[in-house]
Amino acid sequence: MNVLSWVQHPLAKAFFPIPILALLALVATRLFRQAWQEIESDRSRDPTDSTSTTWNSRSLAVVLIAGFCLTFQRYYGHRDTYERYLQATVSPALDRLFHAPAGMFHELYGHGWWSFARALVYVVFPLTAWKILYPRDRLRAIAGLSWGGLWPHRKVYGLCLAVIFPCLLLASTQPDFHNHYPFYKQASRSWLDLALWEALYLVQFFCLEVFFRGWWLQALRPSLGVGALFSMLVPYGMIHFGKPYLEANGALLAGLVLGTLAMQSRSIYGGFAVHAFVAVVMDFLALRAGDKLPTIGVPW
């Protein structure tokens, strides 16, 4: 029995991530110990530091805002909401607007709602609420939209891509991988379908980075220091529920590494670049594995 067939066994697959995560946690601790200590040192110099005797409301604000956003996304941010409440009226209007044949892109419109909902609850709502509560905070800084600290970490992000790519090639051999991706099942119909889907996909990834690696980390940084990073990993891992099991576990490691880099650089752009690369490559590998890459430009 080779390694791949052993990993695919249900019992082996269930417990396979435990030793891997334990080993990677040990490696990450050794690699990032100094970075985490520097983040803690920054907190002691932060004017909004909450370690004084005055109680700081920022942690409570983050938890309540994030809790609402994640709950809204779970119950109203998916395609079924669009299909139940909006499809009958919105889809025909969009067909006319884009001069598309009736019904051809209805599934894509549902994914469009999913991407729009993520922009709403991962960017618009939390940043608006935060600016109302803490008007002195600069939104660009609190959302991690700075380029300044990104360049010194370019080699680390490049190393992340070099490590991830072979893992993607390995994962693409698994049946649940190419059965799961891409989410838009008409992506193989034409290159236009695939391009429109990837655009929606990348928009929601950018919004996700703003929420988890931008606002969550920067807003909690004064209160929790590096603890903001560890608190982010739990909900970040949970939003991957429903994806292939090994990938959902791998999200914990990705969140730890990208979160550390985001806190060091105070920028989400490197993490977004890695996320975008992984997302697009996964879709292409899945389509290739199923011999479903598009062969025509447009579907009509």
Helices and strands as residue ranges (DSSP letters): H 3-8, H 10-15, H 17-45, H 58-76, H 79-81, I 82-86, H 87-97, H 106-119, I 120-124, H 125-133, H 139-142, G 151-153, H 154-171, H 175-180, H 191-209, I 210-216, H 217-224, H 227-238, H 245-265, H 269-289
